[in-house]
């Protein structure tokens, strides 16, 4: 169940109040810059995944002069998930999600029932976000590409989240001891737990990249006809425990752990050439979008239902042919929210809805 058919915002960003009724397929938000289009997409992301792609500071999402914000949404699906996106006759199921936030405190509710843990809340929907910052997936630092892999792992069933937290805790503790110049025995006490969690994490990331690679290649080929290849670059060339031992002298000199998943990367090549060094603006956007569509396809395969797609400023430097191909390449059955300043010359898929955003208000055009 990953389709939202009602969204309410209160004191969020520029909005004092907003009610939005999106459709189950493609939802376009058009309007001039600085009208609130991105904030609507951000609100969907925060409501469904409890985090913003734009900031980690909760106060930045509170409307100026306010003390907190509230988001509410109604998710609709079918109890028989296999029928949900194929026109089946399973009974409709509705779940109301609500988030009230007075930073740093937040309150989560499912169908009006308060949640002491976010686990059940987060299980209700998955998302894939694309924004202007995602162009840096191609030529930016490795941590951005690791975050892409983490976004997949954290939304799949399995132990990825646990392994990531376990590794991060051990890494922080170990690095603290290195910075303080503590004894080697104290530092090495973390080697085994670090290596065990790190090996699992690297194995999971390799599996994710192997699954993403053909999906990303297909998406890029469909959008632009170009050849996109991605591959996993592990942060340790040998078993992690052995790598930790081999890097001992360098660690002491630099006072930080020098090998492990915190140094993983994703190699991105377009037409056989490193994309980060040679891709044009339009190619960078194409590659970033192809990666996000691949994530959507993988999460659909893993969870049985498509994630909600949130595509901000989607067209940018893309030519008309790439724009049309991109829209045709959005996975069937997906609910998508797409923002842009202009739809001139764009062929809209059937059953698309278009709303104009102006001065914080929405009006339905089609």
C-alpha positions as CSV (number, residue, x, y, z in Angstrom):
1,X,0.0,0.0,0.0
2,X,1.9,3.0,-1.3
3,X,-0.6,5.4,-2.8
4,X,-1.6,8.6,-1.0
5,X,-4.9,10.1,-1.9
6,X,-5.1,12.9,0.6
7,X,-2.5,15.2,2.0
8,X,-2.8,17.9,4.7
9,X,-0.1,20.4,5.7
10,X,-0.3,22.7,8.7
11,X,2.4,25.3,9.4
12,X,4.8,23.5,7.2
13,X,7.4,25.6,5.3
14,X,5.5,28.5,3.5
15,X,2.1,26.9,4.1
16,X,-0.2,28.0,6.9
17,X,-2.6,25.3,5.6
18,X,-2.9,23.2,2.5
19,X,-5.1,20.3,1.4
20,X,-4.1,18.3,-1.6
21,X,-6.0,15.4,-3.3
22,X,-3.5,13.7,-5.7
23,X,-4.4,11.0,-8.1
24,X,-3.1,7.4,-8.2
25,X,-0.8,7.9,-11.2
26,X,1.2,10.9,-12.3
27,X,0.7,14.2,-10.4
28,X,2.3,17.3,-11.9
29,X,2.8,20.5,-9.8
30,X,3.6,23.4,-12.1
31,X,4.2,27.1,-11.3
32,X,6.9,29.7,-11.1
33,X,9.9,29.4,-8.8
34,X,9.5,29.9,-5.0
35,X,5.7,29.0,-5.0
36,X,6.0,26.0,-2.7
37,X,6.1,23.1,-5.2
38,X,9.2,21.5,-3.7
39,X,7.8,21.9,-0.2
40,X,4.7,19.8,-1.1
41,X,7.0,17.0,-2.4
42,X,9.1,17.4,0.8
43,X,6.0,17.1,2.9
44,X,5.1,13.8,1.3
45,X,8.6,12.5,2.0
46,X,8.6,13.7,5.6
47,X,5.2,12.2,6.2
48,X,6.0,8.8,4.8
49,X,9.7,8.4,5.8
50,X,10.1,10.8,8.8
51,X,13.0,12.6,7.2
52,X,13.5,15.5,4.8
53,X,15.8,15.3,1.7
54,X,16.5,19.0,2.2
55,X,17.5,19.3,5.8
56,X,18.2,17.5,9.0
57,X,17.0,20.5,11.1
58,X,13.4,20.1,12.0
59,X,13.0,23.8,12.8
60,X,13.7,24.7,9.2
61,X,10.4,23.0,8.2
62,X,8.3,25.0,10.7
63,X,6.5,28.0,9.1
64,X,8.1,31.3,10.1
65,X,6.7,32.4,13.4
66,X,5.3,29.0,14.3
67,X,6.2,26.5,17.0
68,X,5.7,23.3,15.1
69,X,4.1,21.7,12.1
70,X,1.7,18.9,11.3
71,X,1.3,16.5,8.4
72,X,-1.5,14.0,7.7
73,X,-2.1,11.7,4.8
74,X,-4.5,8.9,3.8
75,X,-2.9,5.9,2.1
76,X,-5.1,3.6,0.0
77,X,-4.5,0.1,-1.2
78,X,-6.0,-3.3,-1.5
79,X,-5.8,-5.9,1.2
80,X,-4.8,-8.4,-1.6
81,X,-1.6,-6.6,-2.6
82,X,-1.2,-8.7,-5.7
83,X,-4.3,-7.1,-7.1
84,X,-3.5,-3.6,-6.0
85,X,-1.9,-2.4,-9.3
86,X,-3.4,-4.8,-11.7
87,X,-7.1,-4.0,-11.4
88,X,-7.9,-6.8,-9.0
89,X,-11.0,-6.9,-6.8
90,X,-9.3,-7.1,-3.4
91,X,-11.1,-5.1,-0.7
92,X,-9.8,-1.5,-0.3
93,X,-7.8,-0.7,2.8
94,X,-7.1,2.7,4.2
95,X,-4.5,3.9,6.7
96,X,-4.3,7.4,8.0
97,X,-0.8,8.6,8.9
98,X,-0.2,11.7,11.0
99,X,2.9,13.4,12.2
100,X,2.9,16.3,14.7
101,X,6.3,17.9,15.3
102,X,7.2,20.6,17.9
103,X,11.0,20.3,17.5
104,X,12.7,18.3,18.8
105,X,9.6,16.3,19.8
106,X,7.4,14.5,17.4
107,X,4.2,12.4,17.7
108,X,3.3,9.6,15.2
109,X,-0.2,8.2,14.8
110,X,-1.6,5.4,12.7
111,X,-5.4,5.6,12.3
112,X,-5.3,7.9,15.4
113,X,-3.3,5.5,17.5
114,X,-0.1,6.9,18.9
115,X,3.1,5.0,18.0
116,X,5.9,4.5,20.5
117,X,8.2,3.2,17.8
118,X,8.4,4.2,14.1
119,X,8.7,0.6,12.9
120,X,5.1,0.0,12.0
121,X,4.6,3.5,10.8
122,X,7.5,3.3,8.3
123,X,6.3,-0.1,7.0
124,X,3.3,1.5,5.3
125,X,5.0,3.2,2.4
126,X,8.4,3.5,0.5
127,X,9.6,6.5,-1.4
128,X,12.2,7.4,-4.0
129,X,13.2,11.1,-4.1
130,X,14.9,13.0,-6.9
131,X,16.0,16.6,-6.5
132,X,18.5,19.0,-8.0
133,X,21.2,17.9,-5.4
134,X,21.0,14.4,-6.9
135,X,23.0,15.5,-9.9
136,X,26.0,15.3,-7.6
137,X,25.5,11.5,-7.6
138,X,27.4,11.6,-10.8
139,X,30.3,13.9,-10.0
140,X,30.0,14.5,-6.3
141,X,31.7,12.9,-3.3
142,X,31.4,9.2,-2.5
143,X,29.2,9.7,0.5
144,X,26.3,10.8,-1.7
145,X,26.5,7.5,-3.6
146,X,26.7,5.6,-0.3
147,X,23.5,7.3,0.8
148,X,21.8,6.1,-2.4
149,X,22.7,2.5,-1.5
150,X,21.6,3.1,2.1
151,X,18.2,4.4,0.9
152,X,17.7,1.1,-0.9
153,X,18.9,-1.1,2.0
154,X,16.9,0.7,4.6
155,X,13.7,0.2,2.6
156,X,14.2,-3.4,1.9
157,X,13.3,-6.3,4.1
158,X,16.2,-7.6,6.0
159,X,19.0,-6.6,8.5
160,X,20.5,-3.7,6.6
161,X,19.4,-1.0,9.1
162,X,20.7,-3.1,12.0
163,X,24.0,-3.8,10.3
164,X,24.4,-0.1,9.4
165,X,23.8,1.1,13.0
166,X,26.0,-1.6,14.5
167,X,28.9,-0.7,12.2
168,X,28.4,3.1,12.7
169,X,28.5,2.7,16.5
170,X,31.6,0.6,16.4
171,X,33.3,3.0,13.9
172,X,32.6,6.1,16.0
173,X,33.9,4.4,19.1
174,X,37.0,3.2,17.4
175,X,37.7,6.5,15.7
176,X,37.3,8.3,19.1
177,X,40.0,6.1,20.6
178,X,42.3,6.7,17.6
179,X,41.9,10.5,17.9
180,X,42.6,10.3,21.6
181,X,45.8,8.3,21.0
182,X,44.7,5.4,23.2
183,X,46.5,2.1,23.4
184,X,46.5,-0.2,20.4
185,X,44.8,-3.0,22.5
186,X,41.9,-0.6,23.2
187,X,41.5,0.3,19.6
188,X,41.8,-3.3,18.4
189,X,39.1,-4.5,20.8
190,X,36.7,-3.0,18.2
191,X,38.2,-4.8,15.2
192,X,36.1,-8.0,15.4
193,X,32.7,-6.3,15.9
194,X,33.6,-3.7,13.3
195,X,34.7,-6.4,10.8
196,X,31.7,-8.6,11.3
197,X,29.2,-5.8,10.8
198,X,31.2,-4.3,8.0
199,X,31.5,-7.5,6.0
200,X,27.7,-8.0,6.2
201,X,27.2,-4.4,5.1
202,X,29.6,-4.7,2.2
203,X,28.0,-7.9,1.1
204,X,24.5,-6.3,1.2
205,X,25.7,-3.3,-0.8
206,X,27.3,-5.5,-3.4
207,X,24.0,-7.4,-3.8
208,X,22.1,-4.1,-4.1
209,X,24.4,-2.8,-6.8
210,X,24.3,-6.0,-8.7
211,X,20.5,-5.8,-8.8
212,X,20.5,-2.1,-9.6
213,X,23.0,-2.3,-12.5
214,X,20.7,-3.8,-15.2
215,X,17.8,-1.7,-14.1
216,X,19.8,1.5,-14.3
217,X,21.2,0.5,-17.7
218,X,17.7,-0.2,-19.1
219,X,16.4,3.1,-17.8
220,X,19.2,5.1,-19.2
221,X,19.0,3.3,-22.6
222,X,15.3,4.1,-22.7
223,X,15.7,7.8,-21.9
224,X,18.7,8.6,-24.0
225,X,19.9,5.5,-25.9
226,X,23.2,5.7,-24.0
227,X,25.1,3.0,-22.2
228,X,25.2,3.3,-18.4
229,X,27.2,0.9,-16.2
230,X,27.5,1.0,-12.5
231,X,29.7,-1.2,-10.3
232,X,30.4,-1.5,-6.6
233,X,33.8,-0.3,-5.3
234,X,34.3,-1.7,-1.8
235,X,36.2,0.2,0.9
236,X,38.4,-2.7,1.6
237,X,40.3,-4.8,-0.9
238,X,40.7,-7.8,1.2
239,X,38.7,-9.3,4.1
240,X,38.0,-6.4,6.5
241,X,39.7,-7.8,9.5
242,X,42.8,-8.3,7.5
243,X,42.5,-4.9,6.0
244,X,42.3,-3.3,9.4
245,X,45.5,-5.0,10.5
246,X,47.3,-3.9,7.3
247,X,46.3,-0.3,7.7
248,X,47.5,-0.1,11.3
249,X,50.3,2.3,10.7
250,X,48.3,4.6,8.5
251,X,45.5,4.7,11.1
252,X,47.9,5.7,13.9
253,X,49.3,8.5,11.7
254,X,46.0,9.9,10.6
255,X,44.0,8.9,13.7
256,X,41.1,7.4,12.0
257,X,39.9,4.1,10.5
258,X,41.1,4.0,6.9
259,X,39.3,1.0,5.5
260,X,35.7,-0.3,5.6
261,X,32.2,0.5,4.3
262,X,32.6,4.2,5.2
263,X,34.9,4.3,2.1
264,X,32.7,2.4,-0.3
265,X,31.8,4.0,-3.6
266,X,29.8,3.4,-6.8
267,X,31.6,3.6,-10.1
268,X,29.5,5.3,-12.8
269,X,30.4,5.0,-16.4
270,X,28.5,6.5,-19.4
271,X,29.4,5.1,-22.8
272,X,32.5,3.5,-21.4
273,X,33.8,6.8,-19.9
274,X,33.8,8.0,-16.2
275,X,30.6,10.0,-16.0
276,X,31.8,12.2,-13.2
277,X,34.6,13.7,-15.3
278,X,33.0,13.9,-18.8
279,X,29.2,13.9,-18.6
280,X,27.3,17.1,-19.7
281,X,24.6,18.6,-17.5
282,X,21.9,16.8,-19.5
283,X,23.7,13.5,-19.2
284,X,24.2,14.0,-15.5
285,X,20.5,14.5,-15.0
286,X,19.8,11.5,-17.2
287,X,22.1,9.3,-15.2
288,X,20.8,10.5,-11.9
289,X,17.2,9.9,-13.0
290,X,18.1,6.4,-14.4
291,X,19.6,5.5,-11.0
292,X,16.4,6.7,-9.2
293,X,14.2,4.8,-11.5
294,X,16.3,1.7,-11.0
295,X,15.9,2.1,-7.2
296,X,12.1,2.3,-7.8
297,X,12.2,-0.9,-9.9
298,X,14.3,-2.7,-7.3
299,X,12.0,-1.7,-4.4
300,X,9.0,-2.7,-6.3
301,X,10.5,-6.2,-6.9
302,X,11.5,-6.5,-3.2
303,X,8.3,-5.2,-1.6
304,X,5.7,-6.3,-4.2
305,X,4.4,-2.7,-4.7
306,X,5.9,0.4,-6.3
307,X,7.3,3.2,-4.0
308,X,5.9,6.7,-4.2
309,X,8.1,8.7,-6.7
310,X,8.9,12.3,-5.7
311,X,10.6,14.0,-8.7
312,X,11.5,17.6,-8.1
313,X,12.4,20.0,-10.9
314,X,12.4,16.9,-13.1
315,X,13.0,18.2,-16.6
316,X,15.8,20.7,-16.2
317,X,18.4,20.4,-18.9
318,X,16.7,17.4,-20.7
319,X,15.7,17.9,-24.3
320,X,12.2,17.1,-25.5
321,X,13.0,13.6,-26.5
322,X,14.5,12.7,-23.2
323,X,11.6,14.3,-21.3
324,X,9.0,12.2,-23.2
325,X,11.1,9.0,-22.8
326,X,11.5,9.7,-19.1
327,X,7.8,10.0,-18.5
328,X,7.1,6.8,-20.5
329,X,9.8,5.1,-18.4
330,X,8.1,5.7,-15.0
331,X,7.2,2.2,-13.8
332,X,3.6,1.1,-14.5
333,X,1.4,1.4,-11.4
334,X,3.6,4.0,-9.7
335,X,2.2,7.0,-8.0
336,X,4.5,10.0,-8.8
337,X,4.6,13.6,-7.8
338,X,6.5,15.7,-10.3
339,X,7.3,19.4,-10.1
340,X,8.3,21.7,-13.0
341,X,7.9,25.3,-14.0
342,X,6.5,24.5,-17.5
343,X,4.8,21.6,-19.3
344,X,4.9,23.2,-22.8
345,X,5.5,20.6,-25.5
346,X,5.4,17.7,-23.0
347,X,3.2,14.7,-23.9
348,X,1.4,13.8,-20.7
349,X,0.7,10.1,-20.0
350,X,-3.0,9.2,-19.7
351,X,-4.6,9.7,-16.3
352,X,-2.2,12.4,-15.3
353,X,-3.3,15.2,-13.0
354,X,-1.9,18.8,-13.3
355,X,-2.2,21.3,-10.5
356,X,-0.9,24.9,-10.6
357,X,0.8,26.1,-7.5
358,X,0.6,29.9,-7.0
359,X,1.2,31.8,-3.8
360,X,0.9,28.7,-1.7
361,X,-2.4,27.6,-3.3
362,X,-3.2,24.7,-5.6
363,X,-5.7,24.7,-8.5
364,X,-6.6,21.7,-10.6
365,X,-6.0,22.2,-14.4
366,X,-6.5,18.7,-15.7
